Amino acid sequence: MLVIGKFEQLPNEILLEVFTYLNGFDIYNGFNQLNSRFDRLLKHCWYEFTTRNFEEFNLLCKTIISYITPQQIKAIRFYDFGLENNYFPILIQLNIFFDRFNIENFINLKLIKINEIHQSNDNDNNNEIADMNIVLKYVIENLYKLPNLTYFDMCLTYENCTNKTIQFVYKTIFNLPTLKSLVLTIAEENDINFFQYQQSNLESLTILAALYMSDIKQILTFNPNLKYLCIIDLSNNTITKYQWNNNKLLQSLVPNLKNVRFHFNINVSCDDIILLIQQLPEIQKLTICKDYRGFIEKESLKRSIQTSLPLLEKLKLTFKDVSGDPDELIDSDDELTYNLEEFIWCDIHNEIMNAMNHRN
């Protein structure tokens, strides 16, 4: 029987599998120039990079990509970080990255995550605000050059992002031909017109932004291939019932939609929720988080949902009492770990990664 006592005695297939669980920087720093065997492995394995500091970003741009090849990179996650006393914002990183390389060479890059795009503390710097909008548009335009981009995640939080820029971001991203999964966070409330967009190929969509329930119809209309939909921060408006009661079921717009997550604001009543759920009778997995003040008929809502969804296999209801100090939100009966990153990522990450690996 073969006994393996050292890591380097593992066969290449297992080592390459281990590498898929590591940050690309850890692979390079840990095994580069260790011996000729690992040097060969490093030139034939897949990489996922997460920038954690300026040194890593600099290393990626100046050394690693020339040591390996752009074709070996499957995922890049950009994060903001400080540079001594000077802030090194994420848009500068992106501008440097997209300027330095021929993006079309990243033919296997399938995942990009851009975390926390925001401006520096000098909110009165109009030149900086204008530059940030220009850079953001430049970066988004370059996404078209990635032939296999499947998953995109962007958090846009700077306050002076113009409504015109927001519209451009939505329109461009939704129209990316290869994109299958999108997570989009817009911190500021904006008037988004979904009718401006062509039909997308998205199968998974998560939007963390202030939207009205009536926006759901537009979203579904232009994303007919959706299998998973998550919307955080849903409010009601007066035209919802009229629109939905005089048209065919929303489910007909998205016949493959089976998994849904919604977070409803205080002004959305239980009747409004049921009205929406009845429009999606083929849902199999449903997660609802409902903000409320005072009293809410939880069991009644649960029974109504179960009655409206004959194919339902999994239901999770979370109620959040926001009647007190906004800084001291109290969760009611149901336990809640309300971390949005975990709330969204855990449920769909494996599905996305499996799909990406399958296409290889």
C-alpha positions, -999 to 999 in steps of 0.1 A, spaced: 0 0 0 13 34 -10 19 56 21 22 94 14 39 113 42 47 146 26 26 171 7 49 171 -24 44 133 -27 7 138 -37 0 131 -73 -4 161 -97 -42 156 -100 -47 160 -62 -23 190 -60 -42 208 -88 -75 201 -69 -60 215 -37 -50 246 -56 -86 253 -66 -93 261 -29 -65 286 -25 -61 323 -33 -38 326 -64 -14 348 -44 -10 320 -18 -3 294 -46 23 317 -62 40 328 -30 40 293 -15 51 272 -45 69 295 -70 105 283 -75 101 255 -50 113 230 -75 109 222 -112 79 200 -107 59 228 -89 71 253 -114 55 232 -142 23 228 -121 20 265 -116 21 270 -153 -7 246 -159 -32 252 -130 -62 276 -127 -60 307 -106 -85 328 -86 -70 360 -72 -84 381 -44 -64 414 -39 -59 420 -1 -34 448 -2 -14 470 -25 16 446 -25 -5 418 -39 -21 440 -65 13 452 -76 26 416 -77 -3 405 -98 2 433 -124 40 434 -126 50 398 -120 24 370 -117 5 376 -150 38 376 -169 50 344 -151 18 325 -158 -5 334 -186 -38 354 -186 -55 323 -199 -49 306 -165 -70 331 -146 -106 321 -139 -116 347 -112 -104 381 -99 -119 399 -69 -108 435 -63 -111 451 -29 -104 486 -16 -73 489 7 -52 516 22 -17 526 10 1 540 41 -16 573 47 -29 576 11 -61 559 0 -58 535 -30 -93 533 -43 -106 504 -62 -114 523 -94 -77 532 -97 -68 496 -94 -93 487 -121 -81 515 -143 -45 503 -140 -54 467 -146 -76 473 -177 -50 497 -191 -20 475 -185 -33 443 -201 -50 432 -233 -83 421 -217 -92 400 -246 -63 376 -236 -82 366 -205 -103 341 -224 -110 320 -193 -118 348 -169 -153 339 -158 -157 357 -125 -151 393 -115 -160 408 -81 -156 446 -75 -162 454 -39 -171 487 -24 -165 513 -50 -166 546 -32 -149 580 -32 -123 594 -7 -133 615 23 -131 647 2 -167 648 -9 -163 683 -24 -137 673 -49 -157 677 -81 -128 667 -103 -125 634 -84 -162 627 -87 -161 633 -125 -131 612 -129 -147 583 -109 -177 583 -132 -155 583 -163 -133 554 -149 -164 534 -139 -178 537 -175 -144 527 -189 -142 496 -168 -178 485 -175 -173 490 -213 -142 467 -211 -163 438 -198 -175 432 -234 -139 422 -242 -140 392 -219 -154 364 -241 -164 340 -212 -174 363 -184 -201 343 -166 -203 359 -131 -201 396 -122 -205 411 -87 -202 448 -81 -209 470 -51 -213 507 -59 -215 528 -28 -201 563 -36 -227 589 -31 -220 611 -61 -223 585 -88 -246 602 -112 -280 588 -122 -267 588 -158 -238 566 -148 -260 542 -129 -283 539 -159 -252 531 -181 -239 505 -156 -273 487 -156 -278 489 -193 -242 476 -201 -241 448 -176 -275 434 -183 -266 433 -220 -233 414 -216 -239 384 -239 -220 357 -219 -231 368 -184 -251 341 -165 -250 354 -129 -251 390 -116 -249 404 -81 -253 442 -82 -253 465 -52 -263 502 -56 -263 521 -23 -280 552 -34 -316 553 -45 -319 559 -82 -347 559 -107 -339 529 -129 -358 524 -161 -355 487 -170 -373 492 -203 -341 506 -217 -325 472 -219 -325 443 -243 -332 408 -231 -303 393 -211 -290 357 -208 -289 359 -170 -299 328 -151 -291 342 -116 -298 378 -105 -292 395 -72 -300 432 -68 -292 450 -35 -309 484 -43 -340 503 -34 -366 490 -59 -404 491 -61 -424 459 -63 -437 470 -97 -401 469 -110 -402 432 -107 -423 429 -138 -397 449 -158 -369 428 -144 -385 396 -153 -395 408 -188 -360 415 -198 -345 384 -180 -366 355 -193 -340 328 -185 -338 335 -147 -337 305 -124 -327 324 -93 -338 359 -83 -329 378 -51 -340 414 -44 -331 432 -12 -349 464 -2 -383 461 -19 -409 488 -14 -445 491 -25 -461 517 -48 -497 524 -57 -497 509 -92 -487 474 -83 -521 458 -78 -536 474 -108 -507 462 -130 -507 426 -117 -544 421 -116 -549 430 -153 -521 410 -168 -510 374 -172 -490 357 -144 -454 369 -140 -444 333 -140 -451 332 -177 -423 356 -183 -397 334 -165 -408 298 -169 -375 285 -153 -376 306 -122 -377 282 -92 -357 299 -64 -366 334 -51 -354 356 -22 -371 389 -13 -365 414 15 -396 436 19 -396 470 36 -421 481 62 -446 496 38 -451 462 20 -481 445 36 -487 408 40 -514 411 14 -489 427 -10 -465 398 -5 -492 372 -12 -503 391 -43 -467 389 -56 -463 352 -46 -495 342 -64 -479 356 -96 -451 329 -93 -469 296 -86 -441 274 -98 -416 285 -72 -399 256 -54 -376 275 -30 -387 308 -13 -369 330 12 -387 361 26 -373 387 50 -400 411 62 -394 443 82 -423 453 104 -434 474 134 -457 463 161 -477 431 152 -476 409 122 -497 377 114 -467 354 108 -486 321 108 -513 335 85 -487 347 60 -469 313 61 -502 294 55 -512 317 26 -478 313 10 -479 275 12 -514 275 -2 -504 297 -31 -473 276 -41 -483 240 -47 -447 231 -59 -430 247 -29 -402 224 -14 -384 249 9 -397 280 27 -378 303 50 -395 333 66 -376 359 86 -393 388 104 -374 418 116 -389 441 142 -377 476 134 -400 495 158 -371 506 181 -340 525 175 -328 519 139 -293 513 153 -307 486 176 -328 464 154 -345 435 173 -350 402 156 -382 384 165 -390 347 169 -369 335 140 -332 334 145 -314 356 119 -278 359 109 -283 389 86 -250 392 68 -259 401 32 -227 386 17 -234 353 34 -271 356 28 -266 358 -10 -233 340 -16 -236 308 3 -268 296 -15 -256 302 -50 -218 300 -49 -215 263 -54 -240 263 -82 -221 290 -100 -187 273 -95 -200 240 -106 -214 256 -138 -181 273 -145 -161 241 -140 -186 221 -162 -181 245 -191 -143 238 -189 
